[in-house]
């Protein structure tokens, strides 16, 4: 079977199948979305114009029995940052698309104003269907309506009203194995990009899940089986992640004095224990929810959860660390039920929880509502759904909110909000925030592992020394992992268990017939980053954008009373493997 | 001298302590983290992350009067 790309032209409402070009053979996920964007999207285009493209791609290992291989990458020129963007999520559609040999769906053009469509994707057929009844609907209602129309075995990707309004914090929802629409490719406003196309949802109509084709199935399955054992043996992926979810980090990061509190005023939050992973796990158990829940078929780590309300009814799934932080400590809120309610609201409206929490914290800084006011925060988020002028400002993210209300302390890089680790108390993650082509994104190079968690070595979090190197190495490895469609949490095994890399290479090689080595693994990561950097340079980004907001360099963060002091010239060495991209940047900028 | 110990995640369950609560310990000058853990009934092999007064520390780090110590097993997330 030949792998294919499905092209969906929203201008003439035609769908076409394209055999996968040779150039893309070894690319999947982020590697493929970024390469297609670089090849086909004019870097200078407006992100909401018909020239931009919305790309969905399972990883190279999507649809296989490899554990953790169900991440789906969404890419495009970001309506939030104006640069290249990939955001990935769990859920069921990566395994389905991988099983159908669909390596990417590329949504191009733009539907006539006021028209809204749904895309049906089948094994050899795709169809655009006009939908009037779904306009303005939240992600939960859309998902229910789609299941009523088809059945519960379909995979659903959808946007909420925020995406339809083209708000720059709008994300893309994907359904999980239990049918919750809570898996989000949240970052970078890609929901606004899909909304601008006039496409409300993509429905993948197949029961197939683990039916990708292999070069050597026997070899592949042996490696995948062994990789499951390795992941289960690892104390992070085998024990604490399933027990406490990602939210187990609240207490760790708070104890490290690095939990950004009340819009980056402090590094410790007095209410941390109330919103911690341990507390969450206890409440989930008492209320009949679930910890150790998989976010996609083939997930063996199971860091997800189902969080019930006081009455034992499902409130949200999952409740995760970054969300808890953004809507909690960042806003001075220590009520886990209120945070879970806000999470559900964000999922329904279809906005990124990190960007939304970031914006609400900035609104608190501006004095719209006081820090700690959970009901006030819920009210602000509800206004996003209503589309009020204030709701649209909040829904446009922290940068716009800060600009509108004259706030200086706004924690964004390339207009994307920083996440749950203060870069003054953990300088490695500050390097990643500053330099990632994605804008502030902890997942792009998770230096926290080395600064705080003691995984894969140790670099003093408070020293500026050595941080660029760890961020570089992690950014390169992560770009490759994102291309394989593997969950980032395999990294804890990758950093600690030598066997991991060999098993991943064995899976790549037995899937594709290639003979990749560790050098190829690194080379791919570097090439992806070069592609992304090149796009951003041609879109007008310079090294001046690879910086943290200056309050991080001037305001000391208690309790360590540190500032971010990695020198700018050191930050500029991060992409030392991409010098030719930098040299070409000036020339390319003049050609835009 | 007196120090405070805070224990997290499954270390707390194992030692029947409440997560994140301050437990006071009287120890001799020169006591190491490993010795404090033994006194608290926590297996040092289960401990991956140690912090003294919010700073990263090691099992063989010496504690001072008034120190606040936090210990964790292997933790992860993002």
Interface residues (C-beta under 8 A of the other chain):
Chain A: X234 X235 X236 X237 X239 X240 X241 X243 X244 X245 X246 X247 X248 X249 X251 X252 X255 X256 X257 X267 X268 X272 X273 X276 X277 X278 X279 X303 X321 X322 X442 X443 X446 X448 X449 X452 X453 X454 X455 X458 X460 X461 X462 X488 X489 X492 X559 X560
Chain B: X6 X8 X9 X10 X12 X19 X20 X48 X49 X51 X53 X54 X55 X56 X70 X72 X73 X74 X75 X76 X77 X78
